[in-house]
């Protein structure tokens, strides 16, 4: 499992929780340290995505399984990269965790509320709502309910600035409703800027970059939660469109199937006729094969009969030959040897005569063919 690459903001948020668990400040978190941290901070289970019962006494095995899942090197200690794996699939939770300076921002917001309220009442009869409505008057297109939602929800965004996860679900649902009325992420940007400008006008002199950053973060959190609702709505729309496309395809396929029914039947009839013709041909071929096999069988039987007859004749000849006595066989061998000796003597004499007859016929060439010597004149 490869550790994710976090940006500086997320690294700082993770480091804050990591240091909270690293009791001895060794730079690593052990299983025991993680257990103690979960026991001390009940909300830590939700932040790390660990089931609450895993942190209860007697459930060490379950917590050990969770720990081992992110202990990549098996060292029984989690370094910072391994600890970050708790958030690998929980970036949404990480997004709204307080940053290292969020407590300072929260103090700035709380300290400026009274100033904004008093000065806004002085410069506008409807205070902040009036200033806000003036600034969104020319924003097009308008979204029904968006301005009211921001005015209603800004108080929650301030109260839960350090624990925005508590209101994610409810504000996400608001964003979904607004999206169903045509709200887009661009609308949230425009209305959020208008509200931030209203706070600046309401505060009056003394508004600083720190105020802008703090209130901008607060409104940014709220607008981000609305955007999550827009994403949910858009996903649902995409899913519905995809379902409609699939339903249309299914209807088209059904219509095509109905239109092709006659063709299918014709094809089936043709197939049936072809199968019957095939069966007839196979039957005829099978009968022809039987005839061939019968003829082959008959030929084989005749061959076997002739072979048996030859074997019987050979056996009889061998038996007759065996009846000859040894003297007859010896006499026959002697006569054969004498006959061969005579043949060889005659052959030698003939070759000698032919050789002497050729001496007077030079020049000539010798050609040897089957043991014969022939002289062929060259002129």
Helices and strands as residue ranges (DSSP letters): H 8-21, E 29-30, H 31-40, H 44-48, G 52-55, H 60-70, E 77-78, H 80-83, G 84-87, H 91-95, H 102-123, H 127-136, H 146-159, G 161-167, H 168-180, H 185-203, H 209-259, H 261-323, H 326-358, E 364-369, E 372-377
